[in-house]
Amino acid sequence: MSWIDEKAKVELQRVREAREKQVYPYFREFETGGLHTQIAGKPVINFSSNDYLGLTNHPRVKEAAKKAVEKYACGLSSSRVQATTTEHVELEARLAKWFGYERCLMFTTGYQAMLGTIVSLADKDTTLVLDSYSHACILDGTFLAAGIPGRAPEVRFFNHNSAKSLERILKSRERKNAMVVVEGVYSLDGDKAHLAEFVEICAKYDAVLVVDDAHGTGTLGERGTGVLEETGLRDRVPVVVSTFSKSFGGIGGLLLGSEEVVDLVKHNARSFLFSASLPVPVVAAASTILDMLEEDGPKMVRELHQKSEYFRTELVKAGFDLGASNTHIMPVMCREERKTLFMHIALLECGVLMVPITYPAVKHGEERLRVNITRGHTQEDMDQALDLLKTYGEAFFVLSGEDIGPVEPA
Ligand SMILES: Cc1ncc(COP(=O)(O)O)c(C=O)c1O
C-alpha cells in the first residue's frame, strides 16, 4: 500500500463509519432532473435545491439548449481567449444591462469567477477583508492570492455580519488599499449581509466592496436582480459576482463591474483564461431564463416570496429554530449531529430530501437540515414536508431540544 492509500484510509475513517452505519447522506444519485425527482427508484421532493425560481426544467429553457446543441455542440474545446461566440458576447451585454453595471464577464463557474476576481484585484498593496462565514470560493480565491510570491495581500477576517468588527479591521489595516468581500445572502444560514452599514463603513475607510450575490440573484429585488436592487445600493457597490447555478438553471459564473475593472479581470484571471469556455447550450438556457425574467420577473419573485413566507410561518408556529434566516433559505437547526442525520434519513424514507449540514461545514452545535423553498414547490409539497418535519422533529427531540440520549442498535 502506498502512502496515499494509507493517508486515504486514515482520513476517511469518519466517512467509512457513517457508511457502515448506513447514515452517510451525501452524493445521493438522482435518477431524473427537477425538484420532483427519484432516488433508488422512489419519488423524492428536493428541498435542498438552489433552483430558486423553478426554471431549470422549463420546456422553453430545455428547447433553447437543444437548439444550441445542434449549432454549437456541448463544448468549444478551448478557453474564451480562442472560443468566444456571439452568444457569449450578446448575453454578457444583456446581463450587464439587466443587473445595472457597465460590463459583465461570464466564467465557467461562479467559483472560478470569484477566484479570478480576487486574484486579479487584490495584490501586495491590498488588505482583503472577509466575513468569517465566507463561502469556499472566497476563501480559496484569498488563499490563492496569498500564495503568489511578491503579490500576497494582507488577509483579515471580521465577525459575521458585524459592522463594528468590520470597522475595527479597516481602521487597523496595514495596506494602502482595502477590499471587503461579503455575500448578499449566506447560503447555509439564509441571512442577508448588513449592506447598508457596510457601504457606509467602506466609504469612510476608502474600501472597495465586493458582493457575491449567488443566492440573491433571481430571488431579491422587485425584478429579481438581487440584494442590491432590494436595498437600493447598486451605485455604492462597484463589483458583484454571481452564478448561473442557482436561479439561472445551469452552470456559469458572472462578474459585474465597470468597463476597466472587468477588462482587467478578463486579461488577468487565470481561472478565466486557462479553463474551457462556457458551453453554448448553457449560455442559451441562461439567456432564455433572462428572457423570462425580463417578461415576468416581478411575478416570479413574488411567488417565491409568498411560498417562503408560508413555509417560514408554519415552521416558526411549530416551534422550529431557523437561526438567523430571513430569506427563502431556512436552515432547520437540529444542533446535534445524530438528530440531523436521523431527521434526514426519516424524511428521505418518506420522499422528502433535506440535506444534513454537519461539522466541519458548520460548528458543533450548529448542525442543521438545509431547507430551501423554491417557486417550483407546490402547496402539497410544502404541506407534506411540514407534516413530516413536525412528526420527526418531535420524535428526534429537535423541537423540544432535549438530549437524544444513547441509541441502541436494532
Ligand atoms: C455564495 C456562493 N458563491 C459562489 C458559489 C459558486 O457558484 P458555482 O456553483 O457557480 O461555482 C456558490 C455555490 O455554491 C455560493 O453559494
The ligand as a Tripos MOL2 file, in Angstrom:
@<TRIPOS>MOLECULE
LIG
   16    16     1     0     0
SMALL
NO_CHARGES

@<TRIPOS>ATOM
      1 C1        -22.1260   32.1290   -2.0880 C.3       1 LIG1
      2 C2        -21.6720   31.3130   -3.2440 C.ar      1 LIG1
      3 N1        -20.7690   31.8110   -4.0890 N.ar      1 LIG1
      4 C3        -20.3390   31.1220   -5.1360 C.ar      1 LIG1
      5 C4        -20.7800   29.8510   -5.3990 C.ar      1 LIG1
      6 C5        -20.2060   29.0730   -6.5440 C.3       1 LIG1
      7 O1        -21.0280   29.0330   -7.6200 O.3       1 LIG1
      8 P1        -20.8830   27.9350   -8.7560 P.3       1 LIG1
      9 O2        -21.7680   26.7870   -8.3740 O.co2     1 LIG1
     10 O3        -21.3390   28.6330   -9.9680 O.co2     1 LIG1
     11 O4        -19.4450   27.5450   -8.8460 O.co2     1 LIG1
     12 C6        -21.7410   29.2810   -4.5690 C.ar      1 LIG1
     13 C7        -22.2450   27.9330   -4.8420 C.2       1 LIG1
     14 O5        -22.4440   27.1150   -4.0210 O.2       1 LIG1
     15 C8        -22.1940   30.0300   -3.4460 C.ar      1 LIG1
     16 O6        -23.0860   29.5120   -2.5990 O.3       1 LIG1
@<TRIPOS>BOND
     1     1     2 1
     2     2     3 ar
     3     2    15 ar
     4     3     4 ar
     5     4     5 ar
     6     5     6 1
     7     5    12 ar
     8     6     7 1
     9     7     8 1
    10     8     9 2
    11     8    10 1
    12     8    11 1
    13    12    13 1
    14    12    15 ar
    15    13    14 2
    16    15    16 1
@<TRIPOS>SUBSTRUCTURE
     1 LIG1         1 GROUP 0 **** ****
